[in-house]
Amino acid sequence: MMRRTLAAGFCLALAACGGNPKPQVPATPPAPAKVVAAAPQPPAPARPVPDPVASLIASSQNHFEAGETELKAGHLDKARQEFDRSVQVLLESPYGARTDGRMREHFDRLIDRINAYEMTALAQGDGFAEKRYEAAPIDELLKNATTFPAPTADALTQATVKADLEKNAHDIPIPEQPKIFSYVEVFQGRLRDYIQESLARGARYLPMIQSVFRAEGLPLDLAYIPIIESSFKTNAVSKASAKGPWQFMKPTAQEHGLKTDWFIDERSDPEKATVAAAKYLKTLSNMFDGDWNMVLAAYNGGPGRVSRAIKRSGIDDFWQLSATSKYLPHETREYVPLIMAAMIIGRNPAQYGFEAVAAEAQQYDKVALPRALDLRRLAEWAGTSVDEIQALNPELRRWTTPLKYPNYEVKVPSGTADRLSARLAEASPADFTALKWYTAKKGETLLTVARRFSVSRADVAEANNLTVKARLRPGQELIIPRAPATLLAARTERTAPTAVASRAIAEKAESPADAEPAQLTYRVKKGDTLFSIAQLFDTTVAKIKTWNRLSSNTIAPGARLKIFSSRSH
């Protein structure tokens, strides 16, 4: 039956195709087809509805994190913009910054974190705060050398050094002295990392140093003196206040043309300090008839002391003179072999197991500045970081270029000069460093002015190129070395510290009208006064004393003060 049905159906199809008008009716009707009910389809999953509050919080957080990144690079304007935007995203939302519990929690935490950055900035000082320095290695090296005598070098080290000296002639005669061998072995052992780091750091300066010394007709071996003096660190300062890669004392530096004032210290500038070092070494060479052993001894101990030692002993050979403790200090007797061991390794590091670092001269552009400029703003305009600006300009003692230096040339990364110059051309006077000026009144002294602004008399004197005992004349204009700018309040048109400005932003948020006054706890730091704290929080000394039940203006570092929002009092 099934076969006939299929055949009939097939014939029907053929008839239809062939156009036969006579229908073909099957003998028996086909069996009705089974209708199979379709399985119910599960409903399509509902598309998730974005959580608008979570999206706003995420957007706000992204701006805050971008601000942190910019802040670490020293880009003040961009950091401020990102921080402001992280708050503004919430304030502009149709939900209000404080209506939803999650937004309220995020908003409050956001304001606290931004304020924390700003408070830290205020505590660290402004653009007039002096940068930090590192301890010069020379102190520790000489201390160890005099406390723990270097052991006798083994036969292999002695043979290696002798062969090296015979094969590779130095332009300073280096004798086969046991102490020199000993220090070569010490440098290969416990001081290996120190020497390797010094060689790596010095690679960027050696081409310049050798060029200066070559022009002055000095032995190029002298270029390795900074290995021992400073490890080529531009910001190294010794216990005796010698500074820079060549460790100049201030009087010696000034005698050889280096400027040292409140804003700059050219002892830290590698090029300028190297030129001064070349002049000084030539002077010492003339004093000691080209005896480089005595020159190095004088570089450490002072020419007067070495001259007196020669006169008292009647000995003009350093190695004989240093064989006794009668004439030269222990440090000087160890200093000369230390330097010569550094010369040996510096000239041929691979021979002693050190990695040879290619000497590549430091590359940079120079741009003349019409006025003093905050380094953080300078870095942002040049498209680099504050760390890079400070590394290229180590002579700058503050976070600002110097005042009263017309067209001061600042170094910037190679290829950024045009960008910085274009930004300087369109800058307004308000974009440059904010200075606080004060006109002295009749009867005022440096001390009374310093007390008025809660700064030290020495800083006021030095910033104005005065002695601490200098008398002021009525009408005299003084720079007060404490600008109102903070790490974030880079715009000079802002009249209040950023910490206050941030609280003002917070006050725009929707909050109950009867909210309690905001209370902060401030920990007093060294140098704080009630006046400076009152300025910081936009309030008065009287109110701070009332809130904390203080009977005098004396406050101790570490004390905690209650501070209330100024709008509530």
Salt bridges, closest charged atoms under 4 A:
ASP51 OD2 - ARG102 NH1 2.65
GLU70 OE1 - HIS75 ND1 2.86
ASP77 OD1 - ARG377 NH2 3.26
GLU82 OE1 - HIS63 ND1 2.86
ASP84 OD2 - ARG80 NH1 3.53
ASP84 OD2 - ARG494 NH2 3.70
GLU92 OE1 - ARG85 NH1 3.06
ASP100 OD1 - ARG102 NE 3.40
ASP108 OD1 - ARG98 NH1 2.45
ASP126 OD2 - ARG482 NE 3.91
GLU130 OE2 - ARG397 NH2 2.90
GLU134 OE1 - LYS233 NZ 3.04
GLU216 OE1 - LYS282 NZ 3.43
ASP221 OD2 - HIS170 ND1 3.21
ASP221 OD1 - ARG347 NH1 2.68
ASP265 OD2 - LYS243 NZ 3.04
ASP265 OD2 - ARG267 NH2 2.75
GLU266 OE2 - LYS272 NZ 3.22
ASP269 OD2 - LYS411 NZ 3.30
GLU271 OE2 - LYS411 NZ 3.70
GLU334 OE2 - LYS179 NZ 2.58
GLU334 OE2 - HIS330 NE2 3.30
ASP374 OD2 - ARG376 NH2 2.83
GLU395 OE1 - LYS272 NZ 3.04
GLU426 OE2 - ARG423 NH1 3.78
ASP431 OD1 - ARG377 NH1 3.89
GLU444 OE2 - ARG452 NH2 3.51
GLU462 OE2 - ARG397 NH1 3.41
GLU493 OE2 - ARG491 NE 3.89
GLU507 OE2 - ARG567 NE 3.20
